[in-house]
């Protein structure tokens, strides 16, 4: 039996030495040390030995088991280390290869200029006001002194959603936000209200059915037209530099009295005349004026005590001037080749 035990140890170590896989190693463990393994089969014959032989063979059997277990553990450690090394080698990175560039998103030019305008007005003490894009006829038109027969209320210019008594529509200007503010806040008021607006316009180089507007409103005691002019000139000089030129023209808006149109020298031709400015040298930028007393009174503000000015500018045209863009449609085509320049 002694020879059998030594033979089992020899065979086990030989097979362990030749083993190259962890799964095969487990099979060898079962083969030699399992309940039905080679070593167990030998030990079952211990009953046939004499009383003198049993301690000797038992001691040898324990040593053989211990030697085989030690050899198994050493081989397992070696196989795991080899597997880890192979994995590391297969996953190694060639640091001589060029890296993969990660594309980082940027703000859209509309958002960039809107943020600049927000900062400029906040620096002048203005608050930012927001309001619904889907509003009722009263806040979009009637409260702004626009009678039912006014051309701006024609269905060809306005997107009506529901023709009920309230007439729900997509707002045509953010002036409706001014009404909401004046209804809930008493003077002094100093706000701008940026946001999307909608009109049934044909798409061309300077028009779109969806665009962005920034309305401004100041209501307080002693507000004059000169305050409006100074505020707008400050805004334009901050955006375009001290060389920019504005032109104020008399106009009529039902919600302001007196009213004016404000033009800026053409960004494309510098006032010489081109297709972008329709050979006028100036581009219409915004409408403005002193808030009509009827609008103030309709919002519960005493027009004999308070006065104010309001203006509304198109963000897209401001962006076109800021970056010398000659076609508004470029801002909405989502061409990365164009947008990545900003």
LONUMAR-104364 format. One line per field, with one value per residue (C-alpha): x, y, z; residue in three letters. Coordinates in Angstrom, 2 decimals, decimal comma, always signed. Layout:
REM LONUMAR-104364
xx <- c(X|...)
yy <- c(Y|...)
zz <- c(Z|...)
residuo <- c(Ala|...)
***
This chain:
REM LONUMAR-104364
xx <- c(+0,00|+2,95|+4,06|+0,53|+0,39|+3,78|+2,72|-0,47|+1,57|+3,98|+1,20|-0,72|+2,31|+3,10|-0,43|-0,47|+2,78|+1,31|-2,03|-2,66|-6,28|-8,04|-10,98|-8,65|-7,07|-10,44|-10,87|-7,55|-8,51|-11,62|-9,68|-7,14|-8,74|-12,48|-14,79|-14,33|-10,79|-7,59|-6,39|-9,78|-9,89|-6,53|-7,53|-10,64|-8,30|-6,80|-8,98|-6,91|-3,71|-2,31|-2,41|+1,31|+0,99|-2,06|-0,31|+2,55|+0,34|-2,08|+0,74|+2,01|-1,48|-1,88|+1,47|+0,58|-2,76|-1,01|+1,63|-0,99|-3,10|-0,02|+0,88|-2,73|-2,72|+0,66|-0,54|-3,80|-1,86|+0,42|-2,49|-4,35|-1,23|-0,74|-4,38|-4,09|-0,91|-2,54|-5,55|-3,35|-1,34|-4,48|-5,96|-2,81|-3,01|-0,57|+0,31|+1,90|-1,54|-3,28|-6,04|-9,73|-11,06|-14,14|-16,57|-17,66|-20,96|-21,24|-23,97|-25,99|-25,28|-28,88|-28,31|-24,92|-26,27|-29,39|-27,17|-25,10|-28,25|-29,54|-26,24|-26,28|-29,81|-29,24|-26,24|-28,64|-30,94|-33,50|-35,22|-35,97|-39,69|-41,27|-44,78|-46,87|-46,19|-49,81|-51,91|-55,34|-56,43|-56,80|-53,17|-51,68|-53,85|-56,66|-54,66|-52,09|-54,72|-55,08|-58,73|-60,40|-60,04|-56,29|-54,27|-52,01|-55,03|-55,66|-55,57|-52,98|-50,50|-51,42|-51,57|-54,92|-55,30|-58,88|-61,43|-63,58|-64,69|-61,17|-59,48|-56,39|-53,32|-49,54|-48,23|-47,05|-44,78|-43,56|-45,37|-48,03|-45,55|-45,46|-49,22|-48,98|-46,27|-48,15|-51,27|-49,44|-46,64|-46,91|-44,28|-41,39|-41,08|-37,93|-37,98|-37,04|-38,94|-37,03|-38,78|-40,12|-42,89|-44,87|-46,17|-47,37|-44,40|-42,81|-39,28|-36,56|-33,17|-34,69|-38,04|-39,24|-42,62|-40,82|-38,32|-37,15|-38,02|-36,80|-39,29|-38,33|-40,51|-39,79|-42,57|-41,84|-42,31|-40,72|-39,74|-39,05|-38,27|-34,65|-34,43|-35,53|-32,99|-30,15|-31,03|-31,07|-27,85|-26,15|-27,33|-26,12|-22,74|-22,19|-23,02|-21,48|-18,98|-19,00|-18,93|-22,44|-25,05|-28,77|-31,53|-34,80|-37,82|-41,31|-43,84|-47,17|-47,91|-51,27|-49,60|-47,08|-47,44|-45,20|-43,71|-40,58|-38,79|-35,14|-32,77|-29,12|-26,56|-26,40|-23,97|-23,21|-22,52|-21,82|-24,59|-23,79|-26,80|-27,02|-29,53|-29,60|-30,77|-32,70|-30,33|-31,37|-28,11|-30,00|-31,84|-35,01|-34,10|-36,93|-40,01|-40,24|-42,01|-43,64|-46,24|-49,73|-51,69|-54,61|-52,37|-51,20|-54,74|-55,94|-53,37|-54,38|-51,53|-52,34|-51,03|-51,18|-48,52|-46,47|-45,06|-42,93|-41,21|-41,29|-39,38|-39,27|-36,27|-35,75|-32,98|-32,18|-31,34|-29,17|-27,28|-26,86|-25,27|-23,14|-21,57|-21,98|-24,47|-26,36|-29,13|-31,41|-32,11|-28,56|-29,52|-32,17|-30,67|-28,55|-25,57|-22,67|-20,18|-21,84|-22,56|-19,11|-17,68|-19,25)
yy <- c(+0,00|+2,27|+1,90|+2,70|+5,93|+7,05|+6,16|+8,25|+11,23|+10,86|+10,64|+13,54|+15,84|+14,85|+15,67|+18,91|+19,95|+19,41|+21,11|+24,44|+25,30|+26,05|+23,86|+20,87|+21,59|+21,20|+17,89|+16,69|+17,73|+15,54|+12,71|+12,42|+13,95|+13,57|+11,16|+8,66|+9,69|+7,68|+8,51|+7,74|+4,37|+3,41|+4,58|+2,38|-0,60|+0,43|-2,16|-4,95|-3,74|-4,94|-2,80|-2,01|-0,92|+1,35|+4,28|+4,22|+4,08|+6,60|+9,08|+8,55|+9,00|+12,32|+13,49|+12,48|+14,32|+17,41|+17,30|+16,96|+19,83|+22,03|+21,23|+21,97|+25,36|+26,30|+25,37|+27,29|+30,41|+30,04|+29,55|+32,60|+34,74|+33,55|+34,28|+37,78|+38,47|+37,32|+39,54|+42,55|+41,90|+41,64|+44,84|+46,92|+50,38|+51,48|+54,95|+55,83|+55,85|+59,23|+59,80|+59,86|+63,41|+63,94|+66,40|+68,99|+70,76|+74,54|+77,08|+77,91|+81,48|+82,43|+81,30|+83,05|+86,43|+86,08|+85,44|+88,52|+90,64|+89,25|+90,15|+93,67|+94,38|+92,76|+95,05|+97,97|+96,69|+94,83|+91,60|+88,66|+87,87|+84,84|+84,09|+81,57|+80,96|+79,88|+82,79|+84,32|+87,10|+89,60|+89,49|+89,29|+91,97|+93,68|+94,68|+96,22|+98,50|+96,48|+96,70|+93,68|+95,12|+95,76|+94,10|+92,31|+90,28|+88,90|+85,08|+85,22|+86,74|+84,81|+81,11|+80,62|+77,35|+77,60|+80,10|+80,37|+83,42|+83,72|+82,93|+80,94|+81,54|+81,31|+84,66|+86,97|+88,97|+88,75|+92,03|+89,81|+89,09|+92,82|+92,77|+89,80|+91,59|+94,90|+93,07|+91,45|+93,90|+97,61|+100,20|+100,57|+97,90|+97,19|+93,91|+92,19|+89,14|+86,93|+84,02|+82,35|+83,97|+82,84|+84,58|+83,34|+84,72|+83,26|+82,00|+84,15|+85,64|+87,85|+86,21|+82,99|+81,78|+81,00|+83,45|+84,93|+88,27|+90,23|+92,76|+95,41|+97,44|+100,20|+101,87|+104,44|+108,09|+110,55|+108,09|+109,91|+109,11|+110,06|+107,17|+104,78|+106,17|+105,98|+102,41|+101,17|+102,96|+101,43|+97,97|+98,32|+99,76|+96,90|+94,38|+95,93|+98,49|+102,25|+102,56|+101,16|+103,64|+103,66|+105,46|+106,42|+106,91|+108,04|+105,22|+104,11|+101,26|+101,05|+100,21|+103,10|+106,87|+108,32|+105,38|+104,84|+102,29|+101,78|+100,73|+99,75|+100,31|+97,23|+94,62|+93,45|+96,63|+99,21|+101,52|+101,46|+99,35|+95,64|+92,81|+92,13|+95,66|+96,04|+98,82|+101,04|+100,90|+100,23|+97,18|+97,49|+96,24|+96,94|+98,92|+101,07|+103,97|+105,34|+103,00|+104,17|+105,56|+103,29|+100,21|+101,42|+102,11|+98,73|+97,07|+99,10|+101,64|+105,36|+107,02|+110,46|+109,34|+106,80|+106,66|+104,10|+102,94|+99,60|+98,02|+94,73|+93,46|+90,38|+88,18|+86,62|+89,99|+90,82|+87,55|+88,26|+91,58|+90,12|+87,47|+89,06|+86,41|+87,36|+84,74|+83,98|+80,47|+79,40|+79,62|+76,91|+74,45|+72,73|+72,43|+71,54|+73,02|+76,37|+76,08|+74,84|+78,24|+79,70)
zz <- c(+0,00|+0,66|-2,94|-4,16|-2,14|-3,44|-7,00|-6,65|-5,44|-8,35|-10,94|-9,40|-9,46|-13,05|-14,24|-12,23|-13,85|-17,31|-16,50|-18,33|-17,45|-14,18|-15,16|-15,75|-12,38|-10,69|-12,46|-11,09|-7,57|-7,80|-9,44|-6,64|-3,53|-4,14|-2,28|-5,07|-5,87|-6,08|-2,56|-0,98|-2,73|-1,19|+2,28|+2,19|+2,28|+5,65|+7,42|+5,86|+7,50|+10,80|+13,93|+13,52|+9,83|+10,19|+11,96|+9,48|+6,39|+7,89|+8,49|+4,93|+3,48|+5,30|+3,98|+0,42|+0,68|+2,05|-0,70|-3,44|-1,97|-1,78|-5,38|-6,43|-4,70|-6,16|-9,64|-9,17|-8,16|-11,18|-13,61|-12,23|-12,55|-16,12|-17,00|-15,49|-17,43|-20,69|-20,04|-19,33|-22,48|-24,62|-23,17|-23,28|-24,86|-27,49|-26,18|-29,53|-31,20|-31,50|-28,94|-29,75|-29,74|-27,60|-29,18|-26,64|-27,15|-27,22|-26,73|-29,84|-31,06|-30,17|-26,58|-26,39|-27,47|-25,32|-22,31|-23,17|-23,41|-20,12|-18,43|-19,86|-18,64|-15,28|-14,93|-15,45|-12,70|-14,81|-13,73|-16,05|-16,49|-18,14|-19,34|-21,32|-25,00|-25,44|-24,21|-24,60|-26,92|-24,08|-22,92|-26,42|-28,04|-26,13|-23,06|-25,42|-26,96|-30,15|-31,34|-32,96|-36,48|-36,17|-39,03|-36,51|-35,42|-38,88|-38,87|-41,66|-39,18|-36,04|-35,17|-33,41|-31,54|-30,33|-31,63|-28,51|-26,56|-25,14|-28,49|-27,49|-29,64|-29,88|-28,70|-31,46|-29,15|-25,58|-24,83|-23,29|-20,48|-19,74|-19,21|-16,84|-14,86|-14,63|-13,46|-10,56|-9,74|-9,00|-9,98|-9,99|-12,71|-14,69|-16,63|-19,87|-21,12|-23,58|-25,29|-28,42|-30,45|-33,50|-36,61|-39,97|-41,92|-45,04|-44,48|-46,03|-45,11|-42,38|-41,46|-39,84|-38,46|-35,19|-33,77|-30,49|-29,02|-26,04|-24,71|-22,20|-19,85|-17,37|-15,36|-12,69|-11,86|-14,29|-17,05|-20,35|-23,98|-23,33|-20,83|-23,57|-26,04|-23,51|-22,52|-26,13|-27,03|-23,98|-25,05|-28,65|-27,70|-25,25|-27,99|-31,09|-29,83|-29,67|-33,48|-34,01|-35,21|-34,39|-36,24|-34,53|-36,81|-35,81|-36,01|-34,61|-32,23|-30,45|-27,14|-27,10|-27,52|-28,86|-30,77|-32,81|-34,96|-34,17|-36,97|-36,83|-39,55|-41,80|-40,49|-44,02|-45,99|-43,29|-44,47|-48,20|-49,18|-50,05|-50,53|-46,80|-45,91|-49,19|-50,24|-47,33|-45,39|-42,13|-40,81|-38,76|-35,32|-32,93|-32,10|-28,99|-27,35|-24,22|-22,75|-23,75|-20,77|-21,70|-21,30|-17,88|-16,72|-18,01|-15,76|-12,71|-12,85|-12,46|-15,64|-14,01|-11,54|-13,48|-16,99|-18,74|-21,86|-23,68|-26,53|-28,37|-30,30|-32,43|-31,05|-34,43|-35,96|-32,97|-33,48|-37,20|-36,35|-33,57|-35,84|-39,31|-40,44|-43,60|-43,58|-40,62|-41,91|-41,02|-37,34|-37,72|-40,22|-37,53|-39,85|-37,55|-40,03|-39,43|-35,71|-34,69|-35,69|-32,57)
residuo <- c(Unk|Unk|Unk|Unk|Unk|Unk|Unk|Unk|Unk|Unk|Unk|Unk|Unk|Unk|Unk|Unk|Unk|Unk|Unk|Unk|Unk|Unk|Unk|Unk|Unk|Unk|Unk|Unk|Unk|Unk|Unk|Unk|Unk|Unk|Unk|Unk|Unk|Unk|Unk|Unk|Unk|Unk|Unk|Unk|Unk|Unk|Unk|Unk|Unk|Unk|Unk|Unk|Unk|Unk|Unk|Unk|Unk|Unk|Unk|Unk|Unk|Unk|Unk|Unk|Unk|Unk|Unk|Unk|Unk|Unk|Unk|Unk|Unk|Unk|Unk|Unk|Unk|Unk|Unk|Unk|Unk|Unk|Unk|Unk|Unk|Unk|Unk|Unk|Unk|Unk|Unk|Unk|Unk|Unk|Unk|Unk|Unk|Unk|Unk|Unk|Unk|Unk|Unk|Unk|Unk|Unk|Unk|Unk|Unk|Unk|Unk|Unk|Unk|Unk|Unk|Unk|Unk|Unk|Unk|Unk|Unk|Unk|Unk|Unk|Unk|Unk|Unk|Unk|Unk|Unk|Unk|Unk|Unk|Unk|Unk|Unk|Unk|Unk|Unk|Unk|Unk|Unk|Unk|Unk|Unk|Unk|Unk|Unk|Unk|Unk|Unk|Unk|Unk|Unk|Unk|Unk|Unk|Unk|Unk|Unk|Unk|Unk|Unk|Unk|Unk|Unk|Unk|Unk|Unk|Unk|Unk|Unk|Unk|Unk|Unk|Unk|Unk|Unk|Unk|Unk|Unk|Unk|Unk|Unk|Unk|Unk|Unk|Unk|Unk|Unk|Unk|Unk|Unk|Unk|Unk|Unk|Unk|Unk|Unk|Unk|Unk|Unk|Unk|Unk|Unk|Unk|Unk|Unk|Unk|Unk|Unk|Unk|Unk|Unk|Unk|Unk|Unk|Unk|Unk|Unk|Unk|Unk|Unk|Unk|Unk|Unk|Unk|Unk|Unk|Unk|Unk|Unk|Unk|Unk|Unk|Unk|Unk|Unk|Unk|Unk|Unk|Unk|Unk|Unk|Unk|Unk|Unk|Unk|Unk|Unk|Unk|Unk|Unk|Unk|Unk|Unk|Unk|Unk|Unk|Unk|Unk|Unk|Unk|Unk|Unk|Unk|Unk|Unk|Unk|Unk|Unk|Unk|Unk|Unk|Unk|Unk|Unk|Unk|Unk|Unk|Unk|Unk|Unk|Unk|Unk|Unk|Unk|Unk|Unk|Unk|Unk|Unk|Unk|Unk|Unk|Unk|Unk|Unk|Unk|Unk|Unk|Unk|Unk|Unk|Unk|Unk|Unk|Unk|Unk|Unk|Unk|Unk|Unk|Unk|Unk|Unk|Unk|Unk|Unk|Unk|Unk|Unk|Unk|Unk|Unk|Unk|Unk|Unk|Unk|Unk|Unk|Unk|Unk|Unk|Unk|Unk|Unk|Unk|Unk|Unk|Unk|Unk)
***
